[in-house]
Amino acid sequence: MLIIGERINGMFNDIKRAIQERDPLPVQEWARRQEQAGARALDINVGPAVEDKVGAMKWLIEVVQEVSDLTLCLDTTNIKAIEEGLKLCKKPAIINSTSADREKIEKLFPLAVEYGASLIGLTMNKNGIPKDADTRLALAMELVAAADEFGLPMEDLYIDPLILPANVAQDHAPEVLKTLYQVKLLANPAPKTVLGISNVSQNCQERSLLNRTFLAMAMACGLDAAIVDACDEELMATAAAAEVLRNRTVYCDSFVKVFKTQ
Amino acid sequence: MPLQLLKEKSRAAVQKVTLGATKEEGGTRTHTITIGGDAALPFHHFEGEIPHRPVVAMEVQDIEPDWPDALKKCFGDVMKEPGRWAEKCVNEYGADLIYLKLDGADPEGANRSVDDCVAAVKEVLQAVGVPLIVVGCGDAEKDKEVLEAVAEAAAGENLLLGNAEQDNYKSLTAACLVHKHNIIARSPLDINICKQLNILITEMNMPPNRIVIDPSIGSLGYGIEYAYSIMERTRLGALQGDKMLSMPVLCTVGYEAWRTKEAVAPASDFPGWGDAEERGILWEAVTATALLQAGAHLLLMRHPKAVALVKENIEKLMVSNAY
């Protein structure tokens, strides 16, 4: 289970301010804290407010790499920012993300192949996020076919079936779970799956409870990676338990600690 | 259209553990032996590198053991002197290493002193140039004293010392850390305890590449399939990147095989079973070869003919089948 820390994101005020003032300390502090909490990759998102997205992305990558060797997950819709970012990454990164729209696919898959990066493919297109699992799967299939077409190894493709907040679109969660399960049947070897977990609880009460419960449900459906609040200890312990209970790792008494340190 | 065969690619490999130390390295061994490093399932050369062949250590004890005649007659008088016994195992019978079991320390048995035990270790170190494995008698209190003294007296030799167990690992781990030896982590046919014990030992700052797993085994006919499953699962865990299951594995083959009725019962009791000695040799050899397939790296054995059969088998298994 790959835990991707969500916290270096310009949506958060401290990171937004750090980017504006080019103050590396808050960014580096979050990189360290998430790594210590058990994250094995760090999402890097400049946020919506920044004008110079390319420059901000480059700066974030540089300051994070000063304190952390973790894999970076370059989270932006700006393709130029991704390409410039990939040039700076010391180890193969994760591109977050492409939609299933042809013009995006044609740019981002070759980019992933060129830089040996993994690629998150969202099951959405210009028509938006589908309501049901079948339409999500149809879009996932287009992404799988694109991996084949452009030569991206299937294990480097992460399908994100996109979860919406429980207080907005409650009916999506079962469809997302069904998609996670069936994505594995689309190819052999199968693509991987990822979710931005915290989205399920946007503007809800009991966010941590909703997050960790949905994470456990998604892991039961085969989820391979999750973008989460890695500093939520209960969520990380839940992930550790789910990893044991779905038999992906051998149980031992220190299973929570091992999950966070290995 | 050409057929493309799918190969399993592993994310990680078994740890390499090096036993013994030459003069340049601070010891007195003529050479060192490295085990592990496998990046594939046992002998799947076509799926990943298997850099080191499995090795055989022959068992020597500090006092003459009460072994079946089929074993005794291979060694004769030298069984009274661990040094000469070890020499015979290496020079005549081709042992890769010597496995010295200090059974004489047992307070319920010969209750030999710590000094006597240390002397036996030194005698064997003097007599042979191969790396050495030393284990205690199984009495926790006595082993603590004996093994700490052995670790100190043989500092620099990079021994493999055992056994650490879940409720009794701290003092031996500390002794191995201070005097730079490797450690056997023994669990009772239980993969969860196996993993936990490796965690506990590494939490004391012992590097994983100085630990060898003893999963406990059963011999042929006595639960070998449990050991097989656990070793298989251990290897799969190692290849999938579980560091706490990635250590090489040793198997106490001689001990387990030679305590079965099938290995020792005289032909007069069971005429249908055939010659007793041949039966014992085969019982030990078949136990060993089955466990090689499950991922054993270090076999602790007794009968020279069983050793010869197993070494021949290892040679054949190490011929690359890569394509």
Interface residues (C-beta under 8 A of the other chain):
Chain A: T249 V250 Y251 C252 D253 S254 K257 V258 Q262
Chain B: I191 N192 I193 K195 Q196 I199 R233 G237 G241 D242 K243 M244 L245
